[in-house]
Amino acid sequence: MEERDANFVEQVVKMLVDNPDDVNVDRTVDEMGVLITLSVHPDDMGMVIGREGSTAKALRTLLRVVGARNNARVNLKINEPEGSERPPRVEREPVTQEKKTLDEVVGDIQI
């Protein structure tokens, strides 16, 4: 299993990102198991994390499977690139709609 898990992560991430040369994977082993640390180009962080963390979650799930097949606990840490900034969250105005009765809604439908 030596390095197979790290190579797996590296190959998958290189296929996802726009800057594959900037993908760096480090593997360390301690009493807790295997820790794979992933670093990518700042512009590629969104591709690695995915919408609501879905891509990162899928990578971690696949790594657990790889580890389970080899009786090892494998964790993934994604390093946030230096200088990266998250834009401040923009609060939106709540959308208010006027309440209509069912008869009014049905009356608005044109056949």
Biopython code that builds the backbone (N, CA, C, O; Angstrom):
import numpy as np
from Bio.PDB.StructureBuilder import StructureBuilder

atoms = [
    (1, "MET", "N", (0.823, -1.192, 0.000)),
    (1, "MET", "CA", (0.000, 0.000, 0.000)),
    (1, "MET", "C", (0.867, 1.255, 0.000)),
    (1, "MET", "O", (0.395, 2.351, -0.302)),
    (2, "GLU", "N", (2.129, 1.079, 0.340)),
    (2, "GLU", "CA", (3.023, 2.222, 0.382)),
    (2, "GLU", "C", (2.848, 3.096, -0.853)),
    (2, "GLU", "O", (3.036, 2.645, -1.982)),
    (3, "GLU", "N", (2.494, 4.328, -0.622)),
    (3, "GLU", "CA", (2.397, 5.338, -1.677)),
    (3, "GLU", "C", (1.235, 5.128, -2.653)),
    (3, "GLU", "O", (0.933, 6.033, -3.430)),
    (4, "ARG", "N", (0.576, 3.969, -2.640)),
    (4, "ARG", "CA", (-0.530, 3.781, -3.582)),
    (4, "ARG", "C", (-1.667, 4.749, -3.304)),
    (4, "ARG", "O", (-2.268, 5.295, -4.229)),
    (5, "ASP", "N", (-1.961, 4.961, -2.030)),
    (5, "ASP", "CA", (-3.038, 5.877, -1.676)),
    (5, "ASP", "C", (-2.691, 7.306, -2.085)),
    (5, "ASP", "O", (-3.554, 8.026, -2.588)),
    (6, "ALA", "N", (-1.461, 7.723, -1.881)),
    (6, "ALA", "CA", (-1.034, 9.070, -2.269)),
    (6, "ALA", "C", (-1.038, 9.225, -3.786)),
    (6, "ALA", "O", (-1.436, 10.268, -4.304)),
    (7, "ASN", "N", (-0.600, 8.201, -4.492)),
    (7, "ASN", "CA", (-0.623, 8.251, -5.959)),
    (7, "ASN", "C", (-2.051, 8.323, -6.484)),
    (7, "ASN", "O", (-2.326, 9.016, -7.464)),
    (8, "PHE", "N", (-2.953, 7.606, -5.831)),
    (8, "PHE", "CA", (-4.355, 7.639, -6.215)),
    (8, "PHE", "C", (-4.905, 9.060, -6.110)),
    (8, "PHE", "O", (-5.530, 9.563, -7.043)),
    (9, "VAL", "N", (-4.666, 9.705, -4.962)),
    (9, "VAL", "CA", (-5.153, 11.072, -4.754)),
    (9, "VAL", "C", (-4.528, 12.011, -5.779)),
    (9, "VAL", "O", (-5.221, 12.845, -6.361)),
    (10, "GLU", "N", (-3.242, 11.880, -6.000)),
    (10, "GLU", "CA", (-2.557, 12.760, -6.943)),
    (10, "GLU", "C", (-3.137, 12.635, -8.351)),
    (10, "GLU", "O", (-3.387, 13.646, -9.007)),
    (11, "GLN", "N", (-3.350, 11.421, -8.812)),
    (11, "GLN", "CA", (-3.869, 11.213, -10.158)),
    (11, "GLN", "C", (-5.287, 11.743, -10.306)),
    (11, "GLN", "O", (-5.611, 12.367, -11.317)),
    (12, "VAL", "N", (-6.138, 11.504, -9.311)),
    (12, "VAL", "CA", (-7.529, 11.978, -9.381)),
    (12, "VAL", "C", (-7.576, 13.497, -9.377)),
    (12, "VAL", "O", (-8.298, 14.098, -10.172)),
    (13, "VAL", "N", (-6.815, 14.119, -8.491)),
    (13, "VAL", "CA", (-6.840, 15.575, -8.377)),
    (13, "VAL", "C", (-6.253, 16.224, -9.628)),
    (13, "VAL", "O", (-6.756, 17.255, -10.075)),
    (14, "LYS", "N", (-5.209, 15.650, -10.196)),
    (14, "LYS", "CA", (-4.618, 16.216, -11.416)),
    (14, "LYS", "C", (-5.620, 16.209, -12.571)),
    (14, "LYS", "O", (-5.562, 17.068, -13.450)),
    (15, "MET", "N", (-6.535, 15.241, -12.568)),
    (15, "MET", "CA", (-7.556, 15.209, -13.616)),
    (15, "MET", "C", (-8.640, 16.263, -13.395)),
    (15, "MET", "O", (-9.323, 16.660, -14.339)),
    (16, "LEU", "N", (-8.797, 16.713, -12.159)),
    (16, "LEU", "CA", (-9.847, 17.678, -11.833)),
    (16, "LEU", "C", (-9.441, 19.129, -12.046)),
    (16, "LEU", "O", (-10.281, 19.959, -12.396)),
    (17, "VAL", "N", (-8.172, 19.447, -11.841)),
    (17, "VAL", "CA", (-7.735, 20.835, -11.771)),
    (17, "VAL", "C", (-7.231, 21.362, -13.106)),
    (17, "VAL", "O", (-6.930, 20.602, -14.026)),
    (18, "ASP", "N", (-7.148, 22.694, -13.185)),
    (18, "ASP", "CA", (-6.624, 23.355, -14.380)),
    (18, "ASP", "C", (-5.104, 23.479, -14.356)),
    (18, "ASP", "O", (-4.484, 23.650, -15.406)),
    (19, "ASN", "N", (-4.498, 23.394, -13.174)),
    (19, "ASN", "CA", (-3.043, 23.525, -13.017)),
    (19, "ASN", "C", (-2.472, 22.244, -12.400)),
    (19, "ASN", "O", (-2.099, 22.249, -11.227)),
    (20, "PRO", "N", (-2.396, 21.152, -13.161)),
    (20, "PRO", "CA", (-1.955, 19.878, -12.579)),
    (20, "PRO", "C", (-0.502, 19.892, -12.097)),
    (20, "PRO", "O", (-0.130, 19.089, -11.241)),
    (21, "ASP", "N", (0.314, 20.789, -12.633)),
    (21, "ASP", "CA", (1.716, 20.845, -12.194)),
    (21, "ASP", "C", (1.848, 21.379, -10.771)),
    (21, "ASP", "O", (2.875, 21.168, -10.125)),
    (22, "ASP", "N", (0.818, 22.070, -10.274)),
    (22, "ASP", "CA", (0.868, 22.646, -8.935)),
    (22, "ASP", "C", (0.284, 21.720, -7.870)),
    (22, "ASP", "O", (0.183, 22.112, -6.707)),
    (23, "VAL", "N", (-0.100, 20.506, -8.245)),
    (23, "VAL", "CA", (-0.635, 19.550, -7.277)),
    (23, "VAL", "C", (0.521, 18.915, -6.525)),
    (23, "VAL", "O", (1.455, 18.389, -7.131)),
    (24, "ASN", "N", (0.453, 18.968, -5.201)),
    (24, "ASN", "CA", (1.491, 18.392, -4.356)),
    (24, "ASN", "C", (0.822, 17.526, -3.294)),
    (24, "ASN", "O", (-0.059, 17.993, -2.572)),
    (25, "VAL", "N", (1.236, 16.272, -3.200)),
    (25, "VAL", "CA", (0.676, 15.330, -2.242)),
    (25, "VAL", "C", (1.796, 14.835, -1.339)),
    (25, "VAL", "O", (2.813, 14.329, -1.814)),
    (26, "ASP", "N", (1.600, 14.987, -0.021)),
    (26, "ASP", "CA", (2.554, 14.480, 0.968)),
    (26, "ASP", "C", (1.869, 13.394, 1.787)),
    (26, "ASP", "O", (0.686, 13.503, 2.110)),
    (27, "ARG", "N", (2.614, 12.351, 2.119)),
    (27, "ARG", "CA", (2.061, 11.225, 2.871)),
    (27, "ARG", "C", (2.891, 11.033, 4.123)),
    (27, "ARG", "O", (4.115, 10.921, 4.060)),
    (28, "THR", "N", (2.212, 10.996, 5.269)),
    (28, "THR", "CA", (2.883, 10.734, 6.538)),
    (28, "THR", "C", (2.141, 9.620, 7.261)),
    (28, "THR", "O", (0.920, 9.503, 7.159)),
    (29, "VAL", "N", (2.886, 8.811, 7.988)),
    (29, "VAL", "CA", (2.318, 7.702, 8.749)),
    (29, "VAL", "C", (2.681, 7.901, 10.205)),
    (29, "VAL", "O", (3.833, 8.180, 10.538)),
    (30, "ASP", "N", (1.667, 7.752, 11.089)),
    (30, "ASP", "CA", (1.908, 7.814, 12.523)),
    (30, "ASP", "C", (1.006, 6.798, 13.206)),
    (30, "ASP", "O", (0.403, 5.955, 12.542)),
    (31, "GLU", "N", (0.911, 6.873, 14.526)),
    (31, "GLU", "CA", (0.106, 5.902, 15.269)),
    (31, "GLU", "C", (-1.390, 6.017, 14.970)),
    (31, "GLU", "O", (-2.141, 5.074, 15.220)),
    (32, "MET", "N", (-1.831, 7.156, 14.439)),
    (32, "MET", "CA", (-3.243, 7.346, 14.100)),
    (32, "MET", "C", (-3.582, 6.785, 12.723)),
    (32, "MET", "O", (-4.758, 6.585, 12.418)),
    (33, "GLY", "N", (-2.594, 6.531, 11.899)),
    (33, "GLY", "CA", (-2.826, 6.024, 10.554)),
    (33, "GLY", "C", (-2.049, 6.829, 9.533)),
    (33, "GLY", "O", (-0.974, 7.359, 9.815)),
    (34, "VAL", "N", (-2.614, 6.907, 8.347)),
    (34, "VAL", "CA", (-1.961, 7.597, 7.235)),
    (34, "VAL", "C", (-2.638, 8.954, 7.042)),
    (34, "VAL", "O", (-3.865, 9.042, 7.005)),
    (35, "LEU", "N", (-1.844, 9.993, 6.920)),
    (35, "LEU", "CA", (-2.355, 11.329, 6.637)),
    (35, "LEU", "C", (-1.808, 11.765, 5.284)),
    (35, "LEU", "O", (-0.596, 11.836, 5.078)),
    (36, "ILE", "N", (-2.726, 12.055, 4.370)),
    (36, "ILE", "CA", (-2.345, 12.564, 3.056)),
    (36, "ILE", "C", (-2.688, 14.037, 3.029)),
    (36, "ILE", "O", (-3.839, 14.423, 3.235)),
    (37, "THR", "N", (-1.678, 14.862, 2.773)),
    (37, "THR", "CA", (-1.856, 16.303, 2.736)),
    (37, "THR", "C", (-1.791, 16.758, 1.288)),
    (37, "THR", "O", (-0.830, 16.470, 0.575)),
    (38, "LEU", "N", (-2.825, 17.473, 0.863)),
    (38, "LEU", "CA", (-2.953, 17.898, -0.526)),
    (38, "LEU", "C", (-2.826, 19.406, -0.622)),
    (38, "LEU", "O", (-3.480, 20.140, 0.119)),
    (39, "SER", "N", (-1.986, 19.866, -1.532)),
    (39, "SER", "CA", (-1.839, 21.291, -1.815)),
    (39, "SER", "C", (-2.062, 21.495, -3.306)),
    (39, "SER", "O", (-1.548, 20.738, -4.129)),
    (40, "VAL", "N", (-2.837, 22.528, -3.648)),
    (40, "VAL", "CA", (-3.128, 22.831, -5.047)),
    (40, "VAL", "C", (-2.994, 24.328, -5.287)),
    (40, "VAL", "O", (-2.855, 25.108, -4.345)),
    (41, "HIS", "N", (-3.036, 24.718, -6.542)),
    (41, "HIS", "CA", (-3.004, 26.123, -6.936)),
    (41, "HIS", "C", (-4.247, 26.816, -6.360)),
    (41, "HIS", "O", (-5.320, 26.214, -6.322)),
    (42, "PRO", "N", (-4.118, 28.071, -5.913)),
    (42, "PRO", "CA", (-5.273, 28.767, -5.326)),
    (42, "PRO", "C", (-6.500, 28.821, -6.234)),
    (42, "PRO", "O", (-7.631, 28.788, -5.749)),
    (43, "ASP", "N", (-6.284, 28.904, -7.548)),
    (43, "ASP", "CA", (-7.419, 28.971, -8.471)),
    (43, "ASP", "C", (-8.158, 27.637, -8.580)),
    (43, "ASP", "O", (-9.293, 27.594, -9.055)),
    (44, "ASP", "N", (-7.527, 26.557, -8.146)),
    (44, "ASP", "CA", (-8.127, 25.228, -8.272)),
    (44, "ASP", "C", (-8.824, 24.746, -7.001)),
    (44, "ASP", "O", (-9.389, 23.653, -6.989)),
    (45, "MET", "N", (-8.793, 25.534, -5.947)),
    (45, "MET", "CA", (-9.405, 25.094, -4.694)),
    (45, "MET", "C", (-10.881, 24.767, -4.859)),
    (45, "MET", "O", (-11.365, 23.796, -4.278)),
    (46, "GLY", "N", (-11.593, 25.549, -5.629)),
    (46, "GLY", "CA", (-13.016, 25.295, -5.825)),
    (46, "GLY", "C", (-13.280, 23.965, -6.492)),
    (46, "GLY", "O", (-14.259, 23.289, -6.173)),
    (47, "MET", "N", (-12.417, 23.582, -7.414)),
    (47, "MET", "CA", (-12.583, 22.301, -8.105)),
    (47, "MET", "C", (-12.322, 21.131, -7.160)),
    (47, "MET", "O", (-12.975, 20.093, -7.260)),
    (48, "VAL", "N", (-11.372, 21.297, -6.249)),
    (48, "VAL", "CA", (-11.025, 20.223, -5.322)),
    (48, "VAL", "C", (-12.079, 20.095, -4.225)),
    (48, "VAL", "O", (-12.439, 18.985, -3.831)),
    (49, "ILE", "N", (-12.566, 21.217, -3.741)),
    (49, "ILE", "CA", (-13.569, 21.183, -2.675)),
    (49, "ILE", "C", (-14.929, 20.789, -3.237)),
    (49, "ILE", "O", (-15.619, 19.951, -2.656)),
    (50, "GLY", "N", (-15.318, 21.379, -4.352)),
    (50, "GLY", "CA", (-16.611, 21.066, -4.955)),
    (50, "GLY", "C", (-17.735, 21.842, -4.298)),
    (50, "GLY", "O", (-17.538, 22.500, -3.276)),
    (51, "ARG", "N", (-18.904, 21.762, -4.887)),
    (51, "ARG", "CA", (-20.067, 22.466, -4.351)),
    (51, "ARG", "C", (-20.447, 21.850, -3.016)),
    (51, "ARG", "O", (-20.719, 20.653, -2.918)),
    (52, "GLU", "N", (-20.460, 22.692, -1.991)),
    (52, "GLU", "CA", (-20.770, 22.289, -0.619)),
    (52, "GLU", "C", (-19.858, 21.159, -0.130)),
    (52, "GLU", "O", (-20.256, 20.362, 0.720)),
    (53, "GLY", "N", (-18.645, 21.092, -0.663)),
    (53, "GLY", "CA", (-17.668, 20.102, -0.214)),
    (53, "GLY", "C", (-17.870, 18.711, -0.772)),
    (53, "GLY", "O", (-17.294, 17.751, -0.260)),
    (54, "SER", "N", (-18.676, 18.583, -1.813)),
    (54, "SER", "CA", (-19.007, 17.247, -2.327)),
    (54, "SER", "C", (-17.810, 16.510, -2.908)),
    (54, "SER", "O", (-17.679, 15.302, -2.708)),
    (55, "THR", "N", (-16.936, 17.207, -3.621)),
    (55, "THR", "CA", (-15.779, 16.545, -4.226)),
    (55, "THR", "C", (-14.795, 16.097, -3.148)),
    (55, "THR", "O", (-14.279, 14.981, -3.205)),
    (56, "ALA", "N", (-14.536, 16.948, -2.180)),
    (56, "ALA", "CA", (-13.631, 16.586, -1.088)),
    (56, "ALA", "C", (-14.200, 15.411, -0.295)),
    (56, "ALA", "O", (-13.461, 14.511, 0.104)),
    (57, "LYS", "N", (-15.488, 15.420, -0.072)),
    (57, "LYS", "CA", (-16.133, 14.320, 0.660)),
    (57, "LYS", "C", (-16.006, 13.013, -0.116)),
    (57, "LYS", "O", (-15.750, 11.962, 0.472)),
    (58, "ALA", "N", (-16.185, 13.076, -1.437)),
    (58, "ALA", "CA", (-16.047, 11.874, -2.264)),
    (58, "ALA", "C", (-14.612, 11.357, -2.242)),
    (58, "ALA", "O", (-14.396, 10.148, -2.171)),
    (59, "LEU", "N", (-13.634, 12.253, -2.301)),
    (59, "LEU", "CA", (-12.234, 11.832, -2.224)),
    (59, "LEU", "C", (-11.946, 11.138, -0.899)),
    (59, "LEU", "O", (-11.264, 10.114, -0.864)),
    (60, "ARG", "N", (-12.461, 11.694, 0.184)),
    (60, "ARG", "CA", (-12.245, 11.085, 1.499)),
    (60, "ARG", "C", (-12.911, 9.717, 1.598)),
    (60, "ARG", "O", (-12.360, 8.797, 2.202)),
    (61, "THR", "N", (-14.090, 9.585, 1.009)),
    (61, "THR", "CA", (-14.780, 8.295, 1.024)),
    (61, "THR", "C", (-13.983, 7.249, 0.253)),
    (61, "THR", "O", (-13.818, 6.122, 0.721)),
    (62, "LEU", "N", (-13.489, 7.620, -0.927)),
    (62, "LEU", "CA", (-12.683, 6.689, -1.716)),
    (62, "LEU", "C", (-11.397, 6.306, -0.985)),
    (62, "LEU", "O", (-10.952, 5.161, -1.059)),
    (63, "LEU", "N", (-10.805, 7.267, -0.283)),
    (63, "LEU", "CA", (-9.590, 6.963, 0.476)),
    (63, "LEU", "C", (-9.878, 6.001, 1.625)),
    (63, "LEU", "O", (-9.050, 5.147, 1.942)),
    (64, "ARG", "N", (-11.044, 6.133, 2.248)),
    (64, "ARG", "CA", (-11.410, 5.188, 3.301)),
    (64, "ARG", "C", (-11.520, 3.777, 2.744)),
    (64, "ARG", "O", (-11.117, 2.814, 3.398)),
    (65, "VAL", "N", (-12.068, 3.650, 1.527)),
    (65, "VAL", "CA", (-12.180, 2.339, 0.888)),
    (65, "VAL", "C", (-10.798, 1.775, 0.588)),
    (65, "VAL", "O", (-10.530, 0.602, 0.850)),
    (66, "VAL", "N", (-9.921, 2.613, 0.036)),
    (66, "VAL", "CA", (-8.547, 2.174, -0.250)),
    (66, "VAL", "C", (-7.871, 1.735, 1.038)),
    (66, "VAL", "O", (-7.193, 0.708, 1.067)),
    (67, "GLY", "N", (-8.049, 2.495, 2.090)),
    (67, "GLY", "CA", (-7.443, 2.142, 3.371)),
    (67, "GLY", "C", (-8.027, 0.876, 3.965)),
    (67, "GLY", "O", (-7.293, 0.053, 4.512)),
    (68, "ALA", "N", (-9.341, 0.706, 3.866)),
    (68, "ALA", "CA", (-9.984, -0.477, 4.428)),
    (68, "ALA", "C", (-9.502, -1.748, 3.733)),
    (68, "ALA", "O", (-9.353, -2.790, 4.371)),
    (69, "ARG", "N", (-9.262, -1.661, 2.447)),
    (69, "ARG", "CA", (-8.767, -2.831, 1.712)),
    (69, "ARG", "C", (-7.365, -3.223, 2.167)),
    (69, "ARG", "O", (-6.941, -4.364, 1.981)),
    (70, "ASN", "N", (-6.650, -2.277, 2.762)),
    (70, "ASN", "CA", (-5.276, -2.532, 3.200)),
    (70, "ASN", "C", (-5.123, -2.435, 4.714)),
    (70, "ASN", "O", (-4.010, -2.293, 5.220)),
    (71, "ASN", "N", (-6.247, -2.511, 5.441)),
    (71, "ASN", "CA", (-6.236, -2.461, 6.909)),
    (71, "ASN", "C", (-5.502, -1.238, 7.454)),
    (71, "ASN", "O", (-4.694, -1.349, 8.376)),
    (72, "ALA", "N", (-5.788, -0.081, 6.881)),
    (72, "ALA", "CA", (-5.165, 1.162, 7.332)),
    (72, "ALA", "C", (-6.217, 2.254, 7.392)),
    (72, "ALA", "O", (-7.200, 2.232, 6.651)),
    (73, "ARG", "N", (-6.001, 3.192, 8.268)),
    (73, "ARG", "CA", (-6.878, 4.357, 8.366)),
    (73, "ARG", "C", (-6.225, 5.491, 7.590)),
    (73, "ARG", "O", (-5.112, 5.908, 7.909)),
    (74, "VAL", "N", (-6.916, 5.989, 6.574)),
    (74, "VAL", "CA", (-6.350, 7.022, 5.705)),
    (74, "VAL", "C", (-7.204, 8.280, 5.809)),
    (74, "VAL", "O", (-8.420, 8.224, 5.631)),
    (75, "ASN", "N", (-6.573, 9.405, 6.095)),
    (75, "ASN", "CA", (-7.254, 10.699, 6.180)),
    (75, "ASN", "C", (-6.666, 11.654, 5.155)),
    (75, "ASN", "O", (-5.496, 11.557, 4.785)),
    (76, "LEU", "N", (-7.509, 12.583, 4.704)),
    (76, "LEU", "CA", (-7.085, 13.583, 3.721)),
    (76, "LEU", "C", (-7.211, 14.973, 4.325)),
    (76, "LEU", "O", (-8.258, 15.348, 4.853)),
    (77, "LYS", "N", (-6.122, 15.726, 4.236)),
    (77, "LYS", "CA", (-6.111, 17.125, 4.667)),
    (77, "LYS", "C", (-5.836, 17.971, 3.429)),
    (77, "LYS", "O", (-4.872, 17.728, 2.704)),
    (78, "ILE", "N", (-6.690, 18.966, 3.194)),
    (78, "ILE", "CA", (-6.506, 19.853, 2.054)),
    (78, "ILE", "C", (-5.995, 21.185, 2.580)),
    (78, "ILE", "O", (-6.691, 21.874, 3.326)),
    (79, "ASN", "N", (-4.777, 21.545, 2.189)),
    (79, "ASN", "CA", (-4.185, 22.811, 2.637)),
    (79, "ASN", "C", (-4.794, 23.972, 1.882)),
    (79, "ASN", "O", (-4.946, 23.926, 0.661)),
    (80, "GLU", "N", (-5.140, 25.011, 2.616)),
    (80, "GLU", "CA", (-5.604, 26.241, 1.973)),
    (80, "GLU", "C", (-4.370, 27.008, 1.515)),
    (80, "GLU", "O", (-3.469, 27.249, 2.319)),
    (81, "PRO", "N", (-4.308, 27.395, 0.252)),
    (81, "PRO", "CA", (-3.119, 28.080, -0.256)),
    (81, "PRO", "C", (-2.903, 29.424, 0.430)),
    (81, "PRO", "O", (-3.854, 30.100, 0.823)),
    (82, "GLU", "N", (-1.635, 29.795, 0.565)),
    (82, "GLU", "CA", (-1.314, 31.089, 1.156)),
    (82, "GLU", "C", (-1.838, 32.202, 0.273)),
    (82, "GLU", "O", (-1.767, 32.129, -0.954)),
    (83, "GLY", "N", (-2.356, 33.212, 0.901)),
    (83, "GLY", "CA", (-2.837, 34.364, 0.162)),
    (83, "GLY", "C", (-4.243, 34.205, -0.378)),
    (83, "GLY", "O", (-4.782, 35.130, -0.986)),
    (84, "SER", "N", (-4.842, 33.049, -0.166)),
    (84, "SER", "CA", (-6.206, 32.888, -0.672)),
    (84, "SER", "C", (-7.167, 33.580, 0.286)),
    (84, "SER", "O", (-7.001, 33.538, 1.505)),
    (85, "GLU", "N", (-8.135, 34.192, -0.278)),
    (85, "GLU", "CA", (-9.131, 34.897, 0.524)),
    (85, "GLU", "C", (-10.512, 34.485, 0.060)),
    (85, "GLU", "O", (-10.791, 34.379, -1.134)),
    (86, "ARG", "N", (-11.348, 34.260, 1.022)),
    (86, "ARG", "CA", (-12.737, 34.000, 0.687)),
    (86, "ARG", "C", (-13.449, 35.334, 0.641)),
    (86, "ARG", "O", (-13.295, 36.156, 1.545)),
    (87, "PRO", "N", (-14.222, 35.555, -0.399)),
    (87, "PRO", "CA", (-14.944, 36.821, -0.445)),
    (87, "PRO", "C", (-15.983, 36.849, 0.674)),
    (87, "PRO", "O", (-16.533, 35.811, 1.044)),
    (88, "PRO", "N", (-16.247, 38.035, 1.208)),
    (88, "PRO", "CA", (-17.238, 38.102, 2.284)),
    (88, "PRO", "C", (-18.599, 37.669, 1.767)),
    (88, "PRO", "O", (-18.962, 37.918, 0.618)),
    (89, "ARG", "N", (-19.332, 37.022, 2.639)),
    (89, "ARG", "CA", (-20.654, 36.542, 2.272)),
    (89, "ARG", "C", (-21.598, 37.722, 2.130)),
    (89, "ARG", "O", (-21.668, 38.583, 3.007)),
    (90, "VAL", "N", (-22.316, 37.756, 1.034)),
    (90, "VAL", "CA", (-23.240, 38.845, 0.767)),
    (90, "VAL", "C", (-24.617, 38.432, 1.282)),
    (90, "VAL", "O", (-25.189, 37.430, 0.855)),
    (91, "GLU", "N", (-25.120, 39.222, 2.196)),
    (91, "GLU", "CA", (-26.459, 38.954, 2.720)),
    (91, "GLU", "C", (-27.482, 39.458, 1.720)),
    (91, "GLU", "O", (-27.377, 40.574, 1.213)),
    (92, "ARG", "N", (-28.452, 38.640, 1.450)),
    (92, "ARG", "CA", (-29.490, 39.027, 0.499)),
    (92, "ARG", "C", (-30.767, 39.400, 1.236)),
    (92, "ARG", "O", (-31.042, 38.942, 2.345)),
    (93, "GLU", "N", (-31.523, 40.245, 0.573)),
    (93, "GLU", "CA", (-32.824, 40.617, 1.117)),
    (93, "GLU", "C", (-33.759, 39.419, 0.993)),
    (93, "GLU", "O", (-33.787, 38.767, -0.051)),
    (94, "PRO", "N", (-34.518, 39.122, 2.030)),
    (94, "PRO", "CA", (-35.464, 38.014, 1.904)),
    (94, "PRO", "C", (-36.549, 38.352, 0.884)),
    (94, "PRO", "O", (-37.019, 39.486, 0.795)),
    (95, "VAL", "N", (-36.919, 37.353, 0.139)),
    (95, "VAL", "CA", (-37.948, 37.528, -0.878)),
    (95, "VAL", "C", (-39.302, 37.405, -0.199)),
    (95, "VAL", "O", (-39.604, 36.406, 0.455)),
    (96, "THR", "N", (-40.103, 38.435, -0.368)),
    (96, "THR", "CA", (-41.448, 38.385, 0.205)),
    (96, "THR", "C", (-42.447, 38.367, -0.937)),
    (96, "THR", "O", (-42.338, 39.127, -1.899)),
    (97, "GLN", "N", (-43.400, 37.500, -0.810)),
    (97, "GLN", "CA", (-44.439, 37.406, -1.811)),
    (97, "GLN", "C", (-45.772, 37.674, -1.131)),
    (97, "GLN", "O", (-46.000, 37.308, 0.022)),
    (98, "GLU", "N", (-46.635, 38.322, -1.886)),
    (98, "GLU", "CA", (-47.949, 38.558, -1.314)),
    (98, "GLU", "C", (-48.709, 37.245, -1.291)),
    (98, "GLU", "O", (-48.590, 36.421, -2.197)),
    (99, "LYS", "N", (-49.480, 37.071, -0.254)),
    (99, "LYS", "CA", (-50.251, 35.844, -0.090)),
    (99, "LYS", "C", (-51.493, 35.909, -0.969)),
    (99, "LYS", "O", (-52.205, 36.913, -0.991)),
    (100, "LYS", "N", (-51.738, 34.823, -1.689)),
    (100, "LYS", "CA", (-52.926, 34.720, -2.520)),
    (100, "LYS", "C", (-53.732, 33.512, -2.077)),
    (100, "LYS", "O", (-53.190, 32.527, -1.574)),
    (101, "THR", "N", (-54.990, 33.608, -2.269)),
    (101, "THR", "CA", (-55.833, 32.457, -1.988)),
    (101, "THR", "C", (-55.746, 31.492, -3.154)),
    (101, "THR", "O", (-55.271, 31.848, -4.233)),
    (102, "LEU", "N", (-56.197, 30.290, -2.940)),
    (102, "LEU", "CA", (-56.185, 29.284, -3.988)),
    (102, "LEU", "C", (-57.025, 29.731, -5.175)),
    (102, "LEU", "O", (-56.649, 29.494, -6.323)),
    (103, "ASP", "N", (-58.164, 30.378, -4.911)),
    (103, "ASP", "CA", (-59.017, 30.854, -6.004)),
    (103, "ASP", "C", (-58.307, 31.909, -6.849)),
    (103, "ASP", "O", (-58.468, 31.929, -8.069)),
    (104, "GLU", "N", (-57.525, 32.786, -6.217)),
    (104, "GLU", "CA", (-56.788, 33.812, -6.946)),
    (104, "GLU", "C", (-55.697, 33.183, -7.823)),
    (104, "GLU", "O", (-55.495, 33.601, -8.963)),
    (105, "VAL", "N", (-55.005, 32.189, -7.291)),
    (105, "VAL", "CA", (-53.961, 31.509, -8.046)),
    (105, "VAL", "C", (-54.568, 30.791, -9.246)),
    (105, "VAL", "O", (-54.045, 30.885, -10.357)),
    (106, "VAL", "N", (-55.668, 30.076, -9.027)),
    (106, "VAL", "CA", (-56.328, 29.372, -10.119)),
    (106, "VAL", "C", (-56.864, 30.365, -11.144)),
    (106, "VAL", "O", (-56.831, 30.096, -12.345)),
    (107, "GLY", "N", (-57.361, 31.515, -10.675)),
    (107, "GLY", "CA", (-57.867, 32.522, -11.582)),
    (107, "GLY", "C", (-56.771, 33.144, -12.452)),
    (107, "GLY", "O", (-57.050, 33.609, -13.557)),
    (108, "ASP", "N", (-55.516, 33.154, -11.958)),
    (108, "ASP", "CA", (-54.389, 33.696, -12.724)),
    (108, "ASP", "C", (-53.912, 32.754, -13.824)),
    (108, "ASP", "O", (-53.215, 33.184, -14.743)),
    (109, "ILE", "N", (-54.274, 31.489, -13.744)),
    (109, "ILE", "CA", (-53.830, 30.520, -14.745)),
    (109, "ILE", "C", (-54.664, 30.708, -16.016)),
    (109, "ILE", "O", (-55.894, 30.695, -15.987)),
    (110, "GLN", "N", (-53.972, 30.875, -17.095)),
    (110, "GLN", "CA", (-54.666, 31.051, -18.388)),
    (110, "GLN", "C", (-54.582, 29.735, -19.165)),
    (110, "GLN", "O", (-53.521, 29.123, -19.288)),
    (111, "ILE", "N", (-55.693, 29.343, -19.660)),
    (111, "ILE", "CA", (-55.737, 28.093, -20.421)),
    (111, "ILE", "C", (-55.736, 28.378, -21.887)),
    (111, "ILE", "O", (-55.771, 27.451, -22.697)),
]
sb = StructureBuilder()
sb.init_structure("model")
sb.init_model(0)
sb.init_chain("A")
sb.init_seg("    ")
for serial, (resi, resn, name, xyz) in enumerate(atoms, 1):
    if name == "N":
        sb.init_residue(resn, " ", resi, " ")
    sb.init_atom(name, np.array(xyz, "f"), 0.0, 1.0, " ", f" {name:<3s}", serial, name[0])
structure = sb.get_structure()
